[in-house]
Amino acid sequence: MQPALINSMRPSLARRFVDQQMQLIRQHTEQREAQLQQQSPQPLQQLQQLTRQERQQIAEAAFVETEERMRRELETAGRESSAGGYLEFIQEQEEEALQAALKKLQDQQAIVPGSTVVGAALESPTSFRVWYYSQRSKTKAGDAAAAPAFKLRKTLPFTCTSGTEAQALVQRVRQGAAWHGRDRPPRVLAIINPSSGRGKSAKLFQQQVAPVLEDAAGMSLSREVTQHAGHASQLTAQLSLAAVDMLVFVGGDGTVFEGLQGLLSRPDWDAARLLPIAHVPAGSGNGLAHSCGLQDANTAAFCICKGVVSPMDVASVLQAPAAPGASPRRMYSMLMATYGLMSNLDVGTEHLRWLGDTRFLLGLLWEVVKSKSYQASIAWLPAEEESCSTDTPTAAAAAASSSSSKQHFSAAAAPPSGPPELSVSEDCAAAAAGGSSAAVGAPHGAFLSLQDFPPASPLQSAAPLPPPNWRLQQDALQMWALFNPPFVAADVKVNPQGRLNSGHMDMMWVDGLEGLGGRLKALQVRAMVFEPRDSSTCLMLDGEVVPAAPIYWEVHQGLIRVLINPAHRVEPAADRSRYRLA
């Protein structure tokens, strides 16, 4: 190789060339010393030093090898085999490598906000990468007011002086990003419904959520896969609260609904209700996840790591026994109740589940074309009313009158244990149905049929009427629904003013007018009695069909805690404190 080649190089290229030569010389020297050691039984330090001639031969061999390598590179690139051609070639290579490194640094964002970090993972025994999330520019639904979605990213490797140092730094990052300063990792139980949506929930969780929770955040993750309907309720009813810090439901709203029944039916429900709940959207509707700002699995994984919680309202639902002599049924709802059109577009499109969210749109179009009405009776307590009292002349007269009336059904047994009622008592529910429970000789909390107590004319003041604070409607309805949060599906924001922790729910209905003449009516309620009276439709709670029997519904403000998007802008009253580990 001509010395002029080295002289014509830039300093950085000259250093690169010299480094290559020195590396080759060291390799050849080590090989020669190894050969001498094998030939002589004497220790290496006692061998004579390599002669000057041998060292010169090694250096010449290194130059020859380098020159041959350069020639092969030039031939492969189709360049002229000369010193000038090689100089131009390696300069272009260096420039391309520099630009690629700069672009990678820009993509990786040299400065990563600490609030976006979820953990770190070892890349090698002495290096690691920091895992973080960047905000996507647009949300899936295209709603500017919606909480942003996030995408997983990793930094370039950080190299440490030892494996011990690398492991210590990884734990420091995890502890600050996802353990919330605690000494141990959070213990997370994931309940996975493999039948939700298009049947890909288990794969979705394993690919997009589990690596973040386990590999990056270092959480202690346990998995339970549901085997049959109601299994999620059994799992939450039997789990040990001392062994779990967070519940993650992977599936649709029905999976969360089942799990909620198990949690609130426990003897220690008052402690179980404080267990943070996260919903990884993997079903057809996913209303809870979208109302909390968890639009997809990636965003849900980020929110689980950040651990920002908000109280959420839950309604306790007491339903009359479907058959004489049976016990009443106690349920808990956090999303919605539907009857008529809204129920039909859900149940009537089960065979189109493979279409995902699109099935709801097709069901809605079909229901609008049918424009059918359904019979029902409703009594409700408006949200602005603080209490319900039966100590009024009208109520007393109603109670006296109703003592001789036919009782439609009676809850002879006490309702199951669970969250206590709020200021709206079950006596109010009975009064709303036509009289006090004591007046008809029924036990506390008995249900009466609204059908048996029609509203009387103003001249008949002794007829059974709801208490003054309650309202009553008996009419044909095209649609009736009770909503808590804003979303019922990914792109279906039916309740824009809905809040997670408002203390009331939004009731909407359309009167059963012929054709398309019905108008939507809406108001906020704290309690209600609803009696379905049409067998051609069904009553649903949180996407699950329940028996067609009257229900008493009461809102419990902030009863449970759900994980929300840290950048959630839909819920201004959210409690943004991180959950506390036991």
C-alpha positions as CSV (number, residue, x, y, z in Angstrom):
1,M,0.0,0.0,0.0
2,Q,1.4,3.4,-1.0
3,P,2.2,5.9,1.8
4,A,0.6,8.6,-0.3
5,L,-2.8,6.9,0.4
6,I,-2.5,7.5,4.1
7,N,-1.2,11.0,3.6
8,S,-4.2,11.9,1.4
9,M,-6.7,10.7,4.0
10,R,-8.6,12.9,6.4
11,P,-7.4,12.5,10.0
12,S,-10.4,10.4,11.0
13,L,-9.9,8.1,8.0
14,A,-6.1,7.8,8.6
15,R,-6.8,6.8,12.2
16,R,-9.2,4.2,11.0
17,F,-6.6,2.8,8.6
18,V,-3.9,2.7,11.2
19,D,-6.2,1.1,13.7
20,Q,-6.9,-1.6,11.2
21,Q,-3.2,-2.2,10.6
22,M,-2.4,-2.3,14.3
23,Q,-5.2,-4.8,14.9
24,L,-3.9,-7.1,12.2
25,I,-0.3,-6.8,13.5
26,R,-1.4,-7.7,17.0
27,Q,-3.4,-10.7,15.7
28,H,-0.4,-12.0,13.6
29,T,2.0,-11.4,16.5
30,E,-0.2,-13.3,19.0
31,Q,-0.5,-16.2,16.5
32,R,3.3,-16.3,16.1
33,E,3.9,-16.3,19.8
34,A,1.3,-19.1,20.2
35,Q,3.2,-21.1,17.6
36,L,6.5,-20.6,19.4
37,Q,5.0,-21.6,22.7
38,Q,3.7,-24.8,21.3
39,Q,7.2,-25.6,19.8
40,S,9.1,-25.0,23.0
41,P,8.4,-26.6,26.4
42,Q,9.8,-23.4,28.1
43,P,7.4,-20.8,29.4
44,L,6.4,-18.0,27.0
45,Q,8.2,-15.3,29.1
46,Q,11.5,-17.2,28.7
47,L,11.2,-17.4,24.9
48,Q,13.5,-15.1,22.9
49,Q,11.8,-12.0,21.6
50,L,10.7,-12.1,18.0
51,T,13.5,-11.0,15.7
52,R,13.2,-7.7,13.9
53,Q,13.0,-9.6,10.7
54,E,10.0,-11.6,11.9
55,R,8.2,-8.5,13.1
56,Q,8.8,-6.8,9.7
57,Q,7.4,-9.9,8.0
58,I,4.3,-9.8,10.1
59,A,3.7,-6.1,9.3
60,E,4.1,-6.7,5.6
61,A,1.7,-9.6,5.7
62,A,-0.9,-7.3,7.5
63,F,-0.5,-4.6,4.8
64,V,-1.0,-7.3,2.1
65,E,-4.1,-8.6,3.8
66,T,-5.5,-5.1,4.1
67,E,-4.8,-4.3,0.5
68,E,-6.5,-7.5,-0.6
69,R,-9.6,-6.7,1.4
70,M,-9.7,-3.2,-0.1
71,R,-9.6,-4.7,-3.6
72,R,-12.4,-7.1,-2.9
73,E,-14.6,-4.3,-1.5
74,L,-14.0,-2.1,-4.5
75,E,-14.8,-5.0,-6.9
76,T,-18.0,-5.7,-5.0
77,A,-19.0,-2.0,-5.2
78,G,-18.0,-1.7,-8.9
79,R,-15.4,0.9,-8.2
80,E,-11.9,1.5,-9.7
81,S,-9.2,-0.5,-7.9
82,S,-6.9,2.3,-6.9
83,A,-5.9,4.3,-3.9
84,G,-8.1,7.2,-5.0
85,G,-11.1,4.9,-5.7
86,Y,-10.8,3.3,-2.3
87,L,-10.4,6.7,-0.6
88,E,-13.7,7.9,-2.2
89,F,-15.4,4.6,-1.4
90,I,-14.6,4.7,2.3
91,Q,-15.5,8.4,2.6
92,E,-18.9,7.6,1.2
93,Q,-19.3,4.7,3.6
94,E,-18.3,6.9,6.5
95,E,-20.8,9.6,5.5
96,E,-23.6,7.1,5.1
97,A,-22.9,5.6,8.5
98,L,-22.8,9.1,10.1
99,Q,-26.2,10.0,8.5
100,A,-27.7,6.7,9.6
101,A,-26.5,7.2,13.2
102,L,-27.9,10.8,13.3
103,K,-31.3,9.6,12.0
104,K,-31.4,6.8,14.5
105,L,-30.6,9.3,17.3
106,Q,-33.4,11.6,16.1
107,D,-35.9,8.6,15.9
108,Q,-34.9,7.5,19.3
109,Q,-35.1,11.0,20.8
110,A,-31.9,11.7,22.7
111,I,-34.0,13.2,25.5
112,V,-36.7,10.9,26.8
113,P,-39.3,12.5,29.2
114,G,-39.3,10.6,32.5
115,S,-43.1,10.5,32.5
116,T,-43.1,8.3,29.4
117,V,-40.6,5.7,30.7
118,V,-42.1,2.3,31.7
119,G,-38.9,0.4,32.6
120,A,-35.7,-1.1,31.2
121,A,-34.4,-4.5,30.1
122,L,-30.9,-5.9,29.8
123,E,-29.6,-6.0,26.2
124,S,-26.4,-7.9,27.2
125,P,-24.8,-8.7,30.6
126,T,-23.3,-5.2,30.7
127,S,-25.8,-3.1,28.6
128,F,-29.5,-2.2,28.7
129,R,-32.2,-0.3,26.9
130,V,-34.8,2.0,28.4
131,W,-38.4,1.3,27.3
132,Y,-40.7,4.3,26.9
133,Y,-43.8,5.4,25.0
134,S,-44.3,8.2,22.6
135,Q,-47.6,9.8,21.9
136,R,-49.2,9.1,18.5
137,S,-50.2,12.2,16.6
138,K,-53.8,11.1,16.0
139,T,-56.1,8.9,18.0
140,K,-57.9,6.0,16.4
141,A,-61.3,7.7,16.7
142,G,-60.0,11.0,15.4
143,D,-61.5,12.8,18.4
144,A,-59.3,15.8,19.4
145,A,-60.7,15.7,22.9
146,A,-60.0,12.1,23.5
147,A,-57.0,10.9,25.5
148,P,-53.9,10.2,23.3
149,A,-52.8,6.8,22.3
150,F,-49.2,5.7,22.8
151,K,-46.6,3.7,20.9
152,L,-43.8,1.6,22.4
153,R,-40.2,2.7,21.8
154,K,-36.7,1.7,23.0
155,T,-33.5,3.8,23.4
156,L,-30.1,2.9,22.2
157,P,-28.2,0.6,24.5
158,F,-26.5,2.0,27.6
159,T,-23.2,0.3,28.3
160,C,-22.0,-0.2,31.9
161,T,-18.7,-1.2,33.4
162,S,-20.0,-4.4,34.9
163,G,-23.1,-6.6,34.9
164,T,-23.8,-5.7,38.6
165,E,-24.0,-2.0,37.6
166,A,-26.3,-2.8,34.7
167,Q,-28.7,-4.8,36.8
168,A,-28.7,-2.1,39.5
169,L,-29.5,0.6,37.0
170,V,-32.3,-1.5,35.4
171,Q,-33.9,-1.9,38.8
172,R,-33.6,1.8,39.5
173,V,-35.4,2.6,36.3
174,R,-38.1,0.1,36.9
175,Q,-38.7,1.2,40.4
176,G,-39.0,4.8,39.5
177,A,-41.1,4.3,36.4
178,A,-43.6,1.5,37.2
179,W,-43.1,0.5,40.9
180,H,-43.9,4.0,42.2
181,G,-41.0,4.0,44.5
182,R,-41.7,0.7,46.2
183,D,-39.1,-1.9,47.0
184,R,-41.0,-4.7,45.2
185,P,-42.7,-5.0,41.8
186,P,-46.5,-4.8,41.6
187,R,-48.4,-8.1,41.5
188,V,-50.7,-8.2,38.6
189,L,-53.4,-10.8,37.8
190,A,-54.5,-10.8,34.2
191,I,-57.9,-12.5,33.5
192,I,-58.0,-13.4,29.8
193,N,-61.1,-14.3,27.9
194,P,-60.0,-16.2,24.8
195,S,-63.4,-16.0,23.2
196,S,-63.8,-12.2,23.3
197,G,-64.1,-10.3,20.1
198,R,-62.4,-12.1,17.2
199,G,-60.8,-14.6,19.5
200,K,-57.4,-13.0,19.5
201,S,-57.3,-11.6,23.0
202,A,-54.7,-14.1,24.4
203,K,-52.3,-13.5,21.4
204,L,-52.8,-9.7,21.7
205,F,-51.9,-9.7,25.4
206,Q,-48.9,-12.0,24.9
207,Q,-47.4,-9.8,22.1
208,Q,-48.2,-6.3,23.2
209,V,-48.8,-6.2,26.9
210,A,-47.0,-9.0,28.7
211,P,-43.5,-8.1,27.4
212,V,-43.9,-4.5,28.7
213,L,-45.2,-5.6,32.2
214,E,-42.7,-8.4,32.7
215,D,-39.5,-7.6,30.6
216,A,-39.5,-3.8,31.0
217,A,-41.4,-2.9,34.1
218,G,-40.4,-6.1,35.9
219,M,-43.9,-6.7,37.3
220,S,-44.9,-10.0,38.9
221,L,-47.5,-11.1,36.3
222,S,-50.0,-14.0,36.8
223,R,-52.4,-15.2,34.1
224,E,-55.8,-16.9,34.3
225,V,-57.6,-17.9,31.1
226,T,-61.4,-18.2,31.4
227,Q,-62.8,-21.6,30.5
228,H,-66.5,-20.9,30.4
229,A,-69.2,-18.2,31.0
230,G,-69.0,-16.9,34.5
231,H,-65.5,-18.1,35.1
232,A,-64.2,-14.6,35.5
233,S,-66.7,-14.0,38.3
234,Q,-65.5,-17.2,40.1
235,L,-61.8,-16.1,39.8
236,T,-62.4,-12.7,41.3
237,A,-64.6,-14.1,44.1
238,Q,-61.9,-16.5,45.1
239,L,-58.7,-14.5,44.7
240,S,-56.5,-13.5,47.6
241,L,-56.5,-9.8,48.0
242,A,-53.2,-10.0,49.9
243,A,-51.5,-11.6,46.8
244,V,-52.8,-9.1,44.1
245,D,-52.2,-5.4,43.7
246,M,-54.0,-4.9,40.4
247,L,-56.6,-6.7,38.2
248,V,-56.2,-6.6,34.4
249,F,-59.2,-7.9,32.3
250,V,-58.3,-8.8,28.7
251,G,-61.5,-9.1,26.7
252,G,-64.7,-7.1,26.2
253,D,-67.0,-5.3,28.5
254,G,-68.7,-8.6,29.4
255,T,-65.5,-10.0,30.8
256,V,-65.2,-6.9,33.1
257,F,-68.8,-7.2,34.0
258,E,-68.3,-10.8,35.2
259,G,-65.2,-9.9,37.2
260,L,-67.1,-7.1,38.9
261,Q,-69.8,-9.4,40.1
262,G,-67.3,-11.6,41.8
263,L,-65.5,-8.7,43.5
264,L,-68.5,-7.0,44.9
265,S,-70.2,-10.3,46.0
266,R,-67.3,-11.2,48.4
267,P,-67.7,-10.9,52.1
268,D,-64.8,-8.5,52.1
269,W,-66.2,-6.4,49.2
270,D,-65.3,-3.1,50.9
271,A,-61.6,-4.0,50.6
272,A,-62.0,-5.7,47.2
273,R,-63.6,-2.7,45.6
274,L,-60.4,-0.7,46.1
275,L,-58.4,-3.1,43.9
276,P,-57.4,-1.1,40.8
277,I,-59.0,-2.5,37.6
278,A,-57.5,-2.1,34.1
279,H,-59.3,-3.1,30.9
280,V,-57.2,-4.2,27.9
281,P,-59.6,-3.8,24.9
282,A,-59.9,-7.1,23.1
283,G,-63.7,-7.5,22.7
284,S,-66.3,-6.1,20.3
285,G,-67.4,-3.1,22.4
286,N,-64.7,-2.1,24.8
287,G,-66.7,0.8,26.2
288,L,-64.9,0.9,29.6
289,A,-61.4,0.9,28.0
290,H,-62.2,3.7,25.7
291,S,-64.0,5.7,28.4
292,C,-60.8,5.5,30.5
293,G,-58.6,6.4,27.5
294,L,-57.2,2.9,26.9
295,Q,-57.8,2.8,23.2
296,D,-55.6,-0.1,22.3
297,A,-53.4,-2.8,23.9
298,N,-50.2,-0.6,23.6
299,T,-51.9,2.3,25.4
300,A,-53.3,0.0,28.0
301,A,-49.9,-1.4,28.8
302,F,-48.5,2.1,29.2
303,C,-51.4,3.1,31.5
304,I,-51.0,-0.1,33.6
305,C,-47.3,0.8,34.2
306,K,-48.1,4.4,35.1
307,G,-50.9,3.4,37.6
308,V,-53.1,6.5,37.5
309,V,-56.5,5.7,38.9
310,S,-59.9,7.3,39.1
311,P,-62.9,6.5,41.2
312,M,-65.8,5.2,39.1
313,D,-69.5,5.0,39.8
314,V,-71.2,1.6,40.0
315,A,-74.9,0.9,40.1
316,S,-76.3,-1.9,42.3
317,V,-79.1,-3.6,40.6
318,L,-81.7,-5.6,42.5
319,Q,-83.9,-7.7,40.3
320,A,-87.1,-9.4,41.2
321,P,-87.2,-13.2,41.0
322,A,-88.1,-14.5,37.6
323,A,-90.2,-17.3,39.1
324,P,-92.4,-17.4,42.2
325,G,-90.6,-18.4,45.4
326,A,-87.2,-17.6,44.0
327,S,-84.8,-15.2,45.6
328,P,-84.1,-11.7,44.1
329,R,-80.9,-11.3,42.1
330,R,-78.3,-8.7,43.0
331,M,-76.0,-7.4,40.2
332,Y,-73.6,-4.5,39.7
333,S,-73.3,-2.4,36.6
334,M,-70.7,0.2,35.6
335,L,-71.5,0.9,32.0
336,M,-75.1,0.8,30.8
337,A,-78.5,-0.8,30.8
338,T,-80.4,-1.1,27.5
339,Y,-83.8,-2.2,26.3
340,G,-85.4,-2.2,22.9
341,L,-83.4,-0.9,19.9
342,M,-80.0,-0.8,21.8
343,S,-80.4,-4.3,23.1
344,N,-81.4,-5.7,19.7
345,L,-78.5,-4.3,17.8
346,D,-76.2,-6.1,20.2
347,V,-77.9,-9.4,20.7
348,G,-79.2,-9.5,17.2
349,T,-75.7,-9.3,15.7
350,E,-73.9,-12.0,17.7
351,H,-73.6,-14.0,14.5
352,L,-71.6,-11.1,13.0
353,R,-69.1,-11.0,15.9
354,W,-66.3,-11.6,13.4
355,L,-66.9,-8.1,11.9
356,G,-65.8,-6.4,15.1
357,D,-67.3,-3.0,15.8
358,T,-68.9,-2.9,12.4
359,R,-71.6,-5.3,13.5
360,F,-73.1,-2.6,15.8
361,L,-73.5,-0.2,12.8
362,L,-75.3,-2.9,10.8
363,G,-77.6,-3.8,13.7
364,L,-78.4,-0.1,14.2
365,L,-79.4,0.4,10.5
366,W,-81.7,-2.7,10.7
367,E,-83.4,-1.5,13.9
368,V,-84.0,2.0,12.4
369,V,-85.6,0.4,9.3
370,K,-87.9,-1.8,11.6
371,S,-88.8,1.2,13.8
372,K,-90.6,-1.0,16.3
373,S,-91.7,0.1,19.8
374,Y,-91.7,-1.9,23.0
375,Q,-93.8,-1.7,26.2
376,A,-92.2,-0.7,29.5
377,S,-92.8,1.2,32.7
378,I,-90.2,3.5,34.3
379,A,-90.0,5.4,37.6
380,W,-86.9,7.5,38.4
381,L,-85.4,9.9,40.9
382,P,-83.8,12.9,39.1
383,A,-80.2,13.6,39.9
384,E,-80.9,17.0,41.4
385,E,-83.0,15.5,44.2
386,E,-81.0,14.7,47.3
387,S,-83.3,12.4,49.2
388,C,-86.6,10.5,49.0
389,S,-89.2,10.8,51.7
390,T,-92.5,8.9,51.9
391,D,-93.8,11.1,54.8
392,T,-96.2,13.0,52.6
393,P,-100.0,13.0,52.4
394,T,-99.9,11.7,48.8
395,A,-97.5,8.9,49.7
396,A,-99.5,8.0,52.8
397,A,-102.7,7.9,50.7
398,A,-101.0,5.8,48.1
399,A,-99.8,3.4,50.8
400,A,-103.3,3.0,52.2
401,S,-104.8,2.4,48.8
402,S,-102.1,-0.1,47.8
403,S,-102.7,-2.4,50.7
404,S,-105.6,-4.0,48.9
405,S,-104.0,-4.1,45.5
406,K,-102.6,-7.2,43.9
407,Q,-98.9,-7.7,44.6
408,H,-97.1,-8.6,41.3
409,F,-94.2,-10.3,43.0
410,S,-92.5,-10.3,46.4
411,A,-88.8,-10.5,47.5
412,A,-89.4,-12.7,50.5
413,A,-85.7,-13.2,51.1
414,A,-83.2,-10.4,52.0
415,P,-81.0,-9.3,49.1
416,P,-77.4,-10.7,49.0
417,S,-74.8,-8.8,51.0
418,G,-73.0,-6.1,49.2
419,P,-72.4,-2.4,49.0
420,P,-74.9,-0.6,51.2
421,E,-77.6,1.6,49.6
422,L,-77.0,5.4,49.5
423,S,-79.6,8.0,50.5
424,V,-82.2,6.5,48.2
425,S,-83.7,3.6,50.2
426,E,-85.5,0.6,48.9
427,D,-88.7,1.9,50.5
428,C,-88.5,4.7,47.9
429,A,-88.3,2.1,45.2
430,A,-91.4,0.4,46.5
431,A,-93.2,3.7,46.9
432,A,-92.2,4.6,43.3
433,A,-93.9,1.4,42.3
434,G,-97.1,2.4,44.0
435,G,-96.8,2.3,47.8
436,S,-94.5,1.5,50.7
437,S,-93.4,-2.0,51.3
438,A,-94.6,-2.0,54.9
439,A,-98.1,-1.0,53.8
440,V,-98.6,-4.1,51.7
441,G,-97.2,-6.5,54.3
442,A,-94.0,-7.2,52.4
443,P,-90.5,-7.3,53.8
444,H,-88.2,-4.4,53.5
445,G,-87.0,-4.0,50.0
446,A,-90.0,-5.8,48.4
447,F,-90.7,-5.0,44.7
448,L,-94.0,-4.2,43.3
449,S,-95.1,-4.0,39.7
450,L,-95.5,-0.6,38.1
451,Q,-98.2,-2.2,35.9
452,D,-100.5,-2.8,38.9
453,F,-100.4,0.9,40.0
454,P,-101.2,3.1,37.0
455,P,-101.0,6.9,37.6
456,A,-104.4,8.3,38.8
457,S,-106.1,11.5,37.7
458,P,-105.7,14.6,39.9
459,L,-109.2,14.1,41.4
460,Q,-108.2,10.7,42.8
461,S,-105.6,11.8,45.3
462,A,-105.8,8.5,47.2
463,A,-104.6,6.5,44.2
464,P,-101.1,5.0,44.4
465,L,-98.5,7.5,43.1
466,P,-94.7,7.7,43.3
467,P,-93.2,10.0,46.0
468,P,-93.1,13.7,45.0
469,N,-89.4,13.5,44.1
470,W,-89.9,10.6,41.7
471,R,-91.2,10.6,38.1
472,L,-93.2,7.9,36.4
473,Q,-93.7,7.0,32.8
474,Q,-95.7,4.1,31.3
475,D,-95.5,4.1,27.5
476,A,-94.2,2.3,24.4
477,L,-90.5,3.0,23.7
478,Q,-88.4,2.4,20.7
479,M,-85.3,2.6,22.7
480,W,-84.3,3.0,26.4
481,A,-80.8,3.2,27.8
482,L,-79.0,4.2,31.0
483,F,-75.4,5.2,30.5
484,N,-72.5,5.9,32.9
485,P,-69.3,6.7,30.9
486,P,-69.1,8.3,27.5
487,F,-68.2,5.3,25.2
488,V,-70.0,2.0,24.6
489,A,-67.6,1.0,21.8
490,A,-64.5,2.2,20.1
491,D,-66.1,4.8,17.9
492,V,-69.5,5.0,19.6
493,K,-69.6,8.0,22.0
494,V,-73.3,7.9,22.8
495,N,-73.0,9.9,26.1
496,P,-70.6,12.8,25.5
497,Q,-71.3,14.4,28.9
498,G,-70.8,11.2,30.8
499,R,-68.3,11.2,33.6
500,L,-66.7,8.3,35.5
501,N,-67.4,9.8,39.0
502,S,-70.4,12.0,38.6
503,G,-72.8,10.3,41.1
504,H,-75.5,9.9,38.6
505,M,-76.2,8.2,35.2
506,D,-77.7,9.5,32.0
507,M,-81.1,8.0,31.0
508,M,-82.1,8.3,27.3
509,W,-85.1,7.1,25.5
510,V,-87.2,7.5,22.4
511,D,-91.0,7.3,22.5
512,G,-92.6,4.6,20.5
513,L,-93.9,6.7,17.6
514,E,-94.7,5.4,14.2
515,G,-92.0,5.8,11.5
516,L,-89.0,7.9,12.3
517,G,-90.8,10.6,14.3
518,G,-89.5,9.7,17.7
519,R,-87.3,12.2,19.5
520,L,-84.5,11.4,21.9
521,K,-85.1,12.5,25.5
522,A,-82.3,12.6,28.1
523,L,-82.0,13.3,31.8
524,Q,-79.8,12.5,34.8
525,V,-81.0,10.0,37.4
526,R,-79.7,8.7,40.7
527,A,-82.1,5.8,41.1
528,M,-84.9,4.2,39.1
529,V,-87.3,1.3,38.8
530,F,-87.6,-0.3,35.3
531,E,-90.2,-2.9,34.3
532,P,-89.9,-4.5,30.9
533,R,-93.2,-5.6,29.4
534,D,-92.4,-6.9,26.0
535,S,-91.0,-10.4,25.1
536,S,-89.8,-9.4,21.6
537,T,-86.8,-7.6,23.0
538,C,-84.4,-8.1,26.0
539,L,-83.0,-6.2,29.0
540,M,-79.2,-6.0,29.1
541,L,-76.6,-4.9,31.7
542,D,-73.1,-4.0,30.5
543,G,-73.7,-6.0,27.3
544,E,-75.0,-9.1,29.2
545,V,-78.6,-10.3,28.8
546,V,-80.5,-10.5,32.1
547,P,-84.0,-12.0,32.8
548,A,-86.9,-9.9,31.7
549,A,-88.0,-8.9,35.2
550,P,-88.4,-5.5,37.0
551,I,-85.2,-4.0,38.4
552,Y,-84.3,-1.5,41.0
553,W,-81.2,0.5,40.1
554,E,-79.2,2.8,42.4
555,V,-75.9,4.7,41.7
556,H,-73.0,4.4,44.2
557,Q,-70.6,7.3,43.6
558,G,-66.9,6.3,43.3
559,L,-67.4,2.7,44.4
560,I,-64.5,1.2,42.5
561,R,-61.2,2.4,41.1
562,V,-60.2,2.1,37.4
563,L,-56.9,2.8,35.7
564,I,-57.1,5.7,33.3
565,N,-54.8,7.4,30.7
566,P,-52.5,9.8,32.5
567,A,-53.3,12.4,29.8
568,H,-57.1,11.8,30.1
569,R,-58.9,15.0,29.3
570,V,-62.5,13.6,29.4
571,E,-62.6,13.2,33.2
572,P,-61.6,16.4,35.0
573,A,-62.6,15.2,38.4
574,A,-60.4,12.1,38.3
575,D,-58.3,11.2,41.3
576,R,-54.8,11.2,39.6
577,S,-53.0,9.7,42.6
578,R,-51.2,6.4,41.9
579,Y,-52.6,3.3,43.5
580,R,-51.0,2.2,46.7
581,L,-49.4,-1.2,47.0
582,A,-50.1,-3.3,50.1
